[in-house]
Amino acid sequence: MMNAVQSEGQSGRGPDPQRTGPIVVRDVICPGCADLCDDLELTIEGDRIVGMQIDCPGAREFFLDYRIEQISPIVRGNEVTSEEALEEAARILAKARYPLIMGLSATAAEAQRRAVELAEALGGCLDVPYSAFYGARALALQEVGESTCTLGEVKNRADLVIFWGSEPLETHPRHLARYAVHPPGMLRCSASIGSLSVRDELRVSLRHLKEMRGLR
């Protein structure tokens, strides 16, 4: 939900094109990461976002630094029109025996749907980036399952948070401040954290983790 107000303090349901001057839009949800912070405040002038009150690199990249790159299609090193590029792509795909369509991790749902339809029509293979890593995780979920919780449970109950194979300050910049460590919850005052990278040479076993918590 978003609330828009003019700098003079007039309230309204959303930005009005008839108004002049900057407009402040409050309670904006940021899709920059999975935390979906809902407390952003954006300043809009005309049709551009010119300011944001929260200093988050993920939100800044999404709202302030986003640029649409104009890329010209290239076939065999030569720039061509979009129609010519599509015709060449169709020719190549029609001759392919088992084409691989890969990617889609940062693609809109509609484009993903079209990619699935294309793979089915061609009798090809559809894969995603890092399938070697995520594929193993998917198999583990199918065989064993997983334990999950909500962000509210993290904030209110967790007294120890371990980030395994992740860098929260890079992927979820405000997670520590909003949920994992600093804010007091209903059943805790604060939490301790640990961070482990699965790509490093880890020498931490489950037994060691239990000893850290005083378990036997």
Buried (B, 14 or more C-beta within 10 A) or exposed (E): EBBBBBEEEEEEEEBEEEBEEEBBBBEBEBEBBEBEBEEBBBBBEEEEBEEBEBEBEBBBEBBEEEEEEEEEBEBEEEEBEEEEBEEBEEEEBEEEEEBEBEEBEEEEEEEBEEBEEBBEEBEBEBBEEEEEEEEEEEEEEEEEEEEEEEBEEBBBBBEEBBBEEBEBEEEBBBBBEBBBBEBEBEEEEEBEBEEEEEEEEEEEEEEEBEEEEEEE
